[in-house]
Amino acid sequence: MSTGEGGRQGFRRELSLFDATMVVAGSMIGSGIFIVSADIARQMQSPFWLLMVWAVTGALTVVGALASGELAALFPRAGGQYVYLREAFGPLVGFLYGWTLFLVIQTGTIAAVAVAFAKFLGVLVPWVSPSERLVPIVLGGSGGGGGFDLSITSQRLVAILVVAFLTWLNTRGIRAAKWTQNLFTATKIGALALLAIVPFLGRGEPVAQEANFDGGRFLGGAGLNLALLMTFGAAMVGSLFSSDAWNNIAFAGEEVKEPHRNLPRSMVLGTVLVTSLYCLANLAYLNLLPLHGAPGGATVIERGIEHASEDRVGTAAVQVLFGSAGGSLMALLVIISTFGCENGLILAGPRLYYAMARDGLFFRKAGELDRHAVPTWGLVVQGLWAAALTLSGRYGDLLDYIIMAAMLFYALTVGGLFVLRWRRPDLPRPYKVPGYPWLPALYVIATTAIMLDLLIVKPAYTWPGLLIVLSGIPVYFLWRRRPAAP
């Protein structure tokens, strides 16, 4: 067990390079890769541009990991990105990130992933359904409808139980959490790799291959222009969400062995692995399903990628391979995938709240560790708020809003690399980002361009995200008057 300032007992360094990489990969891979390609296909209208959306997203993610690796090696502390922003830009910017993370980014994602788990469990267990109301609760409205639906359905109940179970499991210590993470992440990586490889072993669908790759169909008819580039940026929203949470391992920086080496390595290894799998999976989809289809098609091939039932592209692809059993197989894969993703998200968040509490910017109890050397109070608060978002059903709207906020903080974090190189050049840097300053600068420019694009193309989703961030300013000035955790 490590010892923190003032002799206090701190976290236990239990995470090896493999464990840390599994946290990165496991937190990234949820249900998005099996769903969001349908929406991207509807926007981009070309197999080539579908793949390019995923490739560019992956490249940005890996570059972000390379740049953040230097900061992780420089400040291998609990809190990760919160610490980097605080050190580069001051406590207000760090707090705004932590505030947004707790309010929406982490807890909203936990709620969404839990509901995705329950939805796909419903494929195997029909009782788990949004229409199966156990306790009807509707606030406001009238008998004719409307109001705020807080009803406890079987689907919501299962989602909340998953959050509760994994929150409890994480209170048992980092060792129990890491073994759960390793098991479920290794399983879903193997399954996703199998899905990605099988179509190239002679199991592809000739109709899909002809529709997507013959002649000029692969590139599509649209030329490169400003309108296409703006659509491209908007289409990246889904792939960016699917590739997010790679930074969560840095929140647990004080629990990683040899953090100066293993934090940067795990970020890069995890993001490269997941990016490769995502690109291969989409190439597999194109070998199994035509990009274009009819909304009312009788078969999964007739509906294609863009009109897959409920956007479940992964399910449609597996049905082409294995017939009617494919739906159940994919449901099982997504259940495993979302369970591992949920565990990684629940593990990481309270480490950031811990760092905020140590600075007097969060509930004091969140800055304390229990006998298992975990921030149990932070775990419980996170679980309660995530469960409330699950019950309210508003997590989906909130997640739409925070893509702008998430990208803003990623850009600021990488920008902080330049600030710290200038202001604190004498700090020991055991790892330095390759290609400095050009590679980090390219990341900041690219993410800024995407943000500007989203402000124009999707204002209904982006401006509210900025308001969520700004709502933390008065909270910061109120909270800073409170004493920090001892």
Buried (B, 14 or more C-beta within 10 A) or exposed (E): EEEBEEEBEBBBBBBBBBBBBBBBBBBBBBBBBBBBBBBBBBBBBBBBBBBBBBBBBBBBBBBBBBBBBBBBBBBBBBBBBBBBBBBBBEBBBBBBBBBBBBBBBBBBBBBBBBBBBBBBBBBEEEEBBBEBBEEEEBEEEEEEEEEEBBBBBBBBBBBBBBBBBBBBBBBEBBBBBBEBBBBBBBBBBEBBBEBBEBBEEEBBBEBBBEBBBEEEBBEBEEEEEEEBEBBBBBBBBBBBBBBBBBBBBBBBBBBBEEBBBBBBBBBBBBBBBBBBBBBBBBBBBBBBBBBBBEEEBEEBBBBBBBBBBEBBBBBBBBBBBBEEEBBBBBBBBBBBBBBBBBBBBBBBBBBBBBBBBBBBBBBBBBBBBEEBBBBBBBBBBBBBBBBBBBBBBBBEEBBBBBBBBBBBBBBBBBBBBBBBBEEEEEEEBEBBBEEBEEBBBBBBEBBBEBBEBBBEBBEEBBBBBBEBBEEBEEBBEEBBEEEBBE
